[in-house]
């Protein structure tokens, strides 16, 4: 199958979308407490929760930190259902930051743990409003959500944050105890979109 380049993914600026209220989402006990268990999540898993209070869907992908030391050019999450009227199969994809002047293309090892997050949807229509954050999988890591982004999947099957917000230092989010990091996707309810 053809791979989408993160550079060709269209996106809208945050000013083009309704207020996402990140503080309200961050304070929502329905979402936050769902991921705070005594047993740390295993690598390459997806957790999904829906807030009864806000209707926000939170998808958390736990990623093995070993990926950041690899020569791989992308990492793809297990599939999950994206609420777009009907459930649509989706995935998160992380790409390494291209290294200036590097030979042989980008890899996580060459990027020193820096990269971007893309949302890939198997739908040919529908839209979503979302924000992205990273963390170590615990409630102690200070998440700093970026977005919101509104994307119409009829235009392109993959999207991410605007260029000036897309790069993350995944290495800073790695849990020393579990050697994993988490990519968090918050999806605004369709009724508000």
Residue frames relative to the residue before (quaternion, step in Angstrom):
aa qw qx qy qz dx dy dz
X 1.0000 0.0000 0.0000 0.0000 0.00 0.00 0.00
X 0.5293 -0.6390 0.4565 0.3209 3.55 -1.10 0.67
X 0.3090 -0.7409 0.5683 0.1809 3.55 -1.03 0.80
X 0.3872 -0.7099 0.5399 0.2338 3.56 -0.99 0.84
X 0.3797 -0.7012 0.5539 0.2393 3.52 -1.02 0.76
X 0.4825 -0.6736 0.4602 0.3189 3.58 -0.83 0.85
X 0.6120 0.5720 -0.3570 0.4135 3.60 1.09 -0.57
X 0.7175 0.4484 -0.2636 0.4633 3.61 1.10 -0.55
X 0.4960 0.6771 -0.4248 0.3392 3.60 1.23 0.04
X 0.3177 -0.7537 0.5393 0.2003 3.59 -0.67 1.04
X 0.0530 0.7855 -0.6163 0.0192 3.56 -1.14 0.55
X 0.3895 -0.7000 0.5467 0.2438 3.53 -1.26 0.40
X 0.5467 -0.6109 0.4620 0.3384 3.54 -1.14 0.61
X 0.6439 -0.5456 0.3654 0.3926 3.62 -1.13 0.56
X 0.6181 0.5619 -0.3630 0.4129 3.62 1.01 -0.61
X 0.6388 0.5566 -0.3163 0.4267 3.59 1.23 -0.41
X 0.7079 0.4284 -0.2548 0.5004 3.60 1.23 -0.08
X 0.6120 -0.5526 0.4050 0.3950 3.59 -1.20 0.42
X 0.6743 -0.4798 0.3694 0.4227 3.58 -1.28 0.35
X 0.2819 -0.7913 0.5274 0.1272 3.57 -0.74 1.10
X 0.2409 -0.8193 0.4840 0.1908 3.58 1.27 -0.38
X 0.0431 -0.8429 0.5363 0.0064 3.62 0.61 1.11
X 0.6257 0.5424 -0.3503 0.4377 3.61 1.01 -0.71
X 0.6334 0.5240 -0.3248 0.4677 3.59 1.02 -0.78
X 0.6629 0.4948 -0.3022 0.4737 3.57 0.95 -0.85
X 0.6575 0.5224 -0.3116 0.4447 3.58 0.92 -0.92
X 0.7183 0.4360 -0.2472 0.4825 3.59 1.04 -0.72
X 0.4939 0.6824 -0.4159 0.3427 3.60 1.27 -0.13
X 0.3137 -0.7826 0.5043 0.1866 3.63 -0.40 1.16
X 0.5619 0.6130 -0.3901 0.3954 3.62 1.15 -0.47
X 0.7250 0.4052 -0.2353 0.5048 3.58 1.02 -0.79
X 0.7067 0.5027 -0.2789 0.4124 3.58 0.68 -1.08
X 0.7019 0.4774 -0.2854 0.4449 3.59 0.81 -0.93
X 0.5467 0.6358 -0.3909 0.3796 3.60 1.17 -0.51
X 0.7643 0.3780 -0.1844 0.4888 3.58 1.06 -0.74
X 0.6108 0.5367 -0.3598 0.4575 3.60 1.24 0.10
X 0.1942 0.7780 -0.5712 0.1752 3.54 0.08 1.27
X 0.6181 -0.5540 0.4063 0.3820 3.55 -1.24 0.36
X 0.7000 0.4040 -0.2520 0.5322 3.58 1.16 -0.56
X 0.3747 -0.7372 0.5072 0.2424 3.61 -0.59 1.06
X 0.5335 -0.6278 0.4498 0.3448 3.60 -1.07 0.67
X 0.4543 -0.6629 0.5158 0.2970 3.55 -1.16 0.56
X 0.6267 -0.5608 0.3946 0.3702 3.54 -1.23 0.56
X 0.8391 0.1935 -0.1914 0.4709 3.51 -1.30 0.64
X 0.5058 0.5949 -0.4581 0.4248 3.54 0.89 1.03
X 0.2864 -0.7182 0.6095 0.1753 3.53 -1.32 0.47
X 0.0929 -0.7422 0.6606 0.0640 3.54 -1.08 0.86
X 0.0772 -0.8037 0.5900 -0.0022 3.56 -1.00 0.84
X 0.0547 0.7806 -0.6203 0.0544 3.56 -0.92 0.92
X 0.2015 -0.7472 0.6203 0.1280 3.54 -1.24 0.54
X 0.3752 -0.7355 0.5233 0.2107 3.56 -0.87 0.98
X 0.3932 -0.7028 0.5433 0.2372 3.56 -0.86 0.97
X 0.6584 0.5349 -0.2988 0.4372 3.58 1.13 -0.70
X 0.8272 0.2251 -0.0887 0.5072 3.59 0.79 -0.99
X 0.4135 -0.7096 0.4715 0.3212 3.61 1.16 -0.46
X 0.4453 0.6901 -0.4548 0.3444 3.57 1.29 0.13
X 0.2741 -0.7179 0.6170 0.1699 3.55 -1.08 0.83
X 0.0899 -0.7771 0.6209 0.0504 3.58 -0.89 0.94
X 0.0834 -0.7632 0.6407 0.0058 3.51 -0.87 1.09
X 0.0486 -0.7929 0.6075 0.0018 3.58 -0.80 1.02
X 0.1591 -0.7722 0.6133 0.0473 3.52 -0.84 1.13
X 0.2071 -0.7646 0.6011 0.1057 3.57 -0.69 1.11
X 0.1221 -0.8234 0.5541 -0.0031 3.55 -0.59 1.25
X 0.4615 -0.6589 0.5248 0.2783 3.57 -1.03 0.85
X 0.4532 -0.7148 0.4675 0.2553 3.60 -0.72 1.08
X 0.4996 0.6535 -0.4250 0.3778 3.59 1.20 -0.34
X 0.5397 0.6254 -0.3908 0.4059 3.60 1.17 -0.57
X 0.6657 0.5374 -0.3015 0.4209 3.57 1.01 -0.83
X 0.6976 0.4248 -0.2609 0.5146 3.58 1.24 -0.33
X 0.5590 0.6400 -0.3609 0.3844 3.57 1.32 0.05
X 0.5318 -0.6050 0.4927 0.3292 3.54 -1.37 0.17
X 0.4002 0.7421 -0.4601 0.2782 3.59 1.30 0.07
X 0.3880 -0.7393 0.5184 0.1849 3.52 -1.21 0.70
X 0.7789 0.0226 -0.0544 0.6243 3.56 1.33 0.00
X 0.1502 -0.7304 0.6521 0.1364 3.53 -1.34 0.32
X 0.1717 -0.8026 0.5692 0.0481 3.57 -0.88 1.00
X 0.4255 -0.7124 0.5049 0.2377 3.57 -0.91 0.96
X 0.5837 -0.4824 0.4769 0.4462 3.54 -1.31 0.08
X 0.5750 -0.6045 0.4176 0.3599 3.59 -1.15 0.48
X 0.0420 -0.7573 0.6512 0.0253 3.52 -1.33 0.49
X 0.5129 -0.6402 0.4803 0.3105 3.55 -1.27 0.33
X 0.2076 -0.7622 0.6054 0.0972 3.56 -0.89 1.03
X 0.3505 -0.7550 0.5090 0.2193 3.63 -0.69 1.00
X 0.1835 0.7639 -0.5948 0.1705 3.58 -0.44 1.26
X 0.7479 -0.2440 0.1475 0.5995 3.56 0.77 1.03
X 0.7425 -0.0171 0.0275 0.6691 3.51 0.85 -1.08
X 0.5774 -0.5909 0.4243 0.3706 3.57 -1.17 0.43
X 0.0878 -0.7922 0.6039 -0.0086 3.53 -0.93 1.03
X 0.4740 -0.6746 0.4898 0.2835 3.57 -0.94 0.93
X 0.0250 0.7996 -0.5941 0.0841 3.54 -0.86 1.08
X 0.1287 -0.7649 0.6249 0.0885 3.54 -1.34 0.27
X 0.3303 -0.6658 0.6170 0.2589 3.52 -1.31 0.36
X 0.0914 -0.7772 0.6216 0.0357 3.56 -1.07 0.77
X 0.1284 -0.7647 0.6227 0.1050 3.57 -0.96 0.83
X 0.1639 -0.7676 0.6172 0.0550 3.51 -1.10 0.91
X 0.4755 -0.6537 0.4937 0.3208 3.61 -1.02 0.68
X 0.5329 -0.5911 0.4954 0.3481 3.55 -1.21 0.56
X 0.4479 -0.6787 0.4966 0.3033 3.60 -0.79 0.91
X 0.3236 -0.7402 0.5590 0.1869 3.57 -0.89 0.96
X 0.4830 -0.6717 0.4820 0.2884 3.57 -0.87 0.98
X 0.8590 0.1126 -0.1069 0.4879 3.54 -0.82 1.03
X 0.4557 0.6896 -0.4573 0.3282 3.60 1.23 0.10
X 0.3606 -0.7258 0.5470 0.2096 3.54 -1.06 0.79
X 0.7963 0.3443 -0.2313 0.4404 3.55 -1.15 0.61
X 0.6138 -0.5814 0.3512 0.4024 3.60 1.19 0.22
X 0.6577 -0.5330 0.3808 0.3718 3.51 -1.35 0.25
X 0.0542 0.7453 -0.6645 0.0034 3.55 -1.25 0.57
X 0.6315 -0.5356 0.3856 0.4070 3.56 -1.21 0.40
X 0.6264 0.5442 -0.3379 0.4441 3.59 1.02 -0.76
X 0.6821 0.4810 -0.2804 0.4740 3.60 0.90 -0.94
X 0.6927 0.4828 -0.2794 0.4572 3.59 1.05 -0.70
X 0.3561 -0.7669 0.4619 0.2678 3.58 1.35 -0.09
X 0.7520 -0.4299 0.2060 0.4553 3.56 1.00 0.92
X 0.5570 0.5852 -0.4018 0.4312 3.59 1.25 0.09
X 0.2266 0.7831 -0.5620 0.1400 3.57 -1.11 0.67
X 0.4387 -0.6750 0.5325 0.2614 3.51 -1.37 -0.05
X 0.3483 -0.7133 0.5758 0.1956 3.54 -1.34 0.44
X 0.0734 -0.7775 0.6241 0.0240 3.55 -0.96 0.92
X 0.2784 -0.7139 0.6172 0.1788 3.55 -1.21 0.64
X 0.0827 -0.7970 0.5982 0.0095 3.58 -0.70 1.12
X 0.0911 -0.8095 0.5800 -0.0090 3.54 -0.77 1.09
X 0.3873 -0.7389 0.5078 0.2150 3.58 -0.96 0.85
X 0.5009 0.6376 -0.4339 0.3927 3.59 1.25 0.27
X 0.3262 -0.7295 0.5606 0.2172 3.56 -1.20 0.50
X 0.7587 0.1908 -0.1606 0.6018 3.56 1.30 0.22
X 0.6015 0.5599 -0.4320 0.3715 3.53 -1.33 0.18
X 0.2035 -0.7802 0.5811 0.1108 3.53 -1.26 0.36
X 0.1311 -0.7679 0.6213 0.0841 3.53 -1.31 0.33
X 0.2009 -0.7149 0.6523 0.1516 3.53 -1.28 0.51
X 0.1042 0.8248 -0.5413 0.1256 3.57 -0.66 1.08
X 0.1749 -0.7221 0.6487 0.1646 3.49 -1.42 0.16
X 0.2675 -0.7595 0.5799 0.1237 3.56 -1.23 0.57
X 0.0615 0.7579 -0.6494 0.0094 3.55 -1.19 0.63
X 0.2539 -0.7334 0.5995 0.1957 3.56 -1.30 0.21
X 0.0304 0.7979 -0.6013 0.0304 3.56 -1.24 0.43
X 0.5720 -0.5951 0.4426 0.3505 3.53 -1.34 -0.07
X 0.6175 -0.5690 0.3363 0.4265 3.58 1.27 0.14
X 0.6651 0.4441 -0.3077 0.5155 3.57 1.28 -0.02
X 0.5798 -0.5805 0.4378 0.3678 3.55 -1.26 0.22
X 0.5910 0.6149 -0.3511 0.3866 3.59 1.26 -0.19
X 0.6006 0.5688 -0.3635 0.4285 3.60 1.16 -0.48
X 0.3883 -0.7402 0.4900 0.2474 3.63 -0.72 0.98
X 0.2039 -0.7879 0.5720 0.1022 3.58 -0.23 1.27
X 0.0803 -0.7701 0.6315 0.0419 3.54 -1.06 0.80
X 0.2200 -0.8202 0.5138 0.1223 3.57 0.12 1.29
X 0.1715 -0.7538 0.6268 0.0974 3.52 -1.18 0.71
X 0.5635 0.5246 -0.4682 0.4336 3.51 -1.03 0.89
X 0.5337 0.1182 -0.7366 -0.3982 1.55 -2.29 -0.87
X 0.2425 -0.7164 0.6360 0.1532 3.49 -1.40 0.39
X 0.1703 -0.7427 0.6384 0.1083 3.55 -1.04 0.83
X 0.0170 0.8196 -0.5701 0.0536 3.56 -0.74 1.04
X 0.2559 -0.7357 0.6109 0.1416 3.54 -1.06 0.87
X 0.3235 -0.7882 0.4958 0.1682 3.58 -0.45 1.20
X 0.5061 0.6081 -0.4404 0.4244 3.61 1.24 -0.02
X 0.6585 0.5098 -0.2978 0.4667 3.60 1.19 -0.59
X 0.7842 -0.1103 0.1340 0.5957 3.58 0.95 -0.88
X 0.4634 -0.7215 0.4470 0.2549 3.59 -0.92 0.89
X 0.7526 0.3035 -0.1701 0.5591 3.60 1.27 -0.28
X 0.0856 0.7917 -0.6029 0.0490 3.57 -1.05 0.71
X 0.0930 -0.7839 0.6119 0.0492 3.53 -1.31 0.34
X 0.7284 -0.3884 0.3218 0.4638 3.50 -1.29 -0.33
X 0.6311 -0.5010 0.4052 0.4318 3.61 -1.21 0.28
X 0.6938 -0.5187 0.3153 0.3875 3.59 -1.14 0.70
X 0.7127 0.4677 -0.2744 0.4450 3.59 0.87 -0.88
X 0.7330 0.3837 -0.2270 0.5138 3.62 1.26 -0.16
X 0.5611 0.7004 -0.3506 0.2678 3.59 1.20 -0.38
X 0.6749 0.5199 -0.3175 0.4163 3.65 1.03 -0.55
X 0.1016 -0.7863 0.6094 0.0050 3.56 -0.92 1.03
X 0.3249 -0.6786 0.6134 0.2399 3.57 -1.23 0.55
X 0.2100 -0.8196 0.5231 0.1024 3.57 0.15 1.31
X 0.5857 0.6119 -0.3608 0.3903 3.60 1.08 -0.70
X 0.6478 0.5232 -0.3214 0.4509 3.62 1.05 -0.71
X 0.6934 0.4780 -0.2718 0.4657 3.59 1.17 -0.48
X 0.4757 0.6905 -0.4399 0.3217 3.61 1.22 -0.09
X 0.3700 -0.7018 0.5701 0.2133 3.56 -0.94 0.98
X 0.4264 -0.7058 0.5041 0.2568 3.58 -0.77 1.01
X 0.6569 0.5388 -0.3065 0.4292 3.59 1.06 -0.76
X 0.8081 0.2808 -0.1246 0.5025 3.60 0.88 -0.94
X 0.2816 -0.7721 0.5080 0.2579 3.60 1.26 -0.38
X 0.5514 0.5318 -0.4272 0.4803 3.53 0.97 1.04
X 0.1270 -0.7327 0.6505 0.1548 3.53 -1.38 0.11
X 0.3483 -0.7506 0.5323 0.1785 3.57 -1.22 0.43
X 0.1852 -0.7231 0.6548 0.1187 3.53 -1.14 0.79
X 0.1325 -0.8182 0.5592 0.0184 3.55 -0.66 1.16
X 0.0971 -0.7739 0.6258 0.0122 3.55 -0.90 1.05
X 0.0886 -0.7728 0.6274 0.0363 3.59 -0.77 1.08
X 0.1294 -0.8063 0.5766 0.0267 3.56 -0.71 1.14
X 0.4089 -0.7217 0.5125 0.2219 3.55 -0.73 1.14
X 0.5699 -0.6009 0.4196 0.3716 3.60 -1.01 0.70
X 0.5849 -0.6213 0.4076 0.3251 3.55 -1.04 0.84
X 0.6152 0.5730 -0.3516 0.4118 3.60 1.03 -0.69
X 0.6910 0.4440 -0.2763 0.4990 3.59 1.19 -0.56
X 0.5956 0.5779 -0.3689 0.4186 3.56 1.20 -0.34
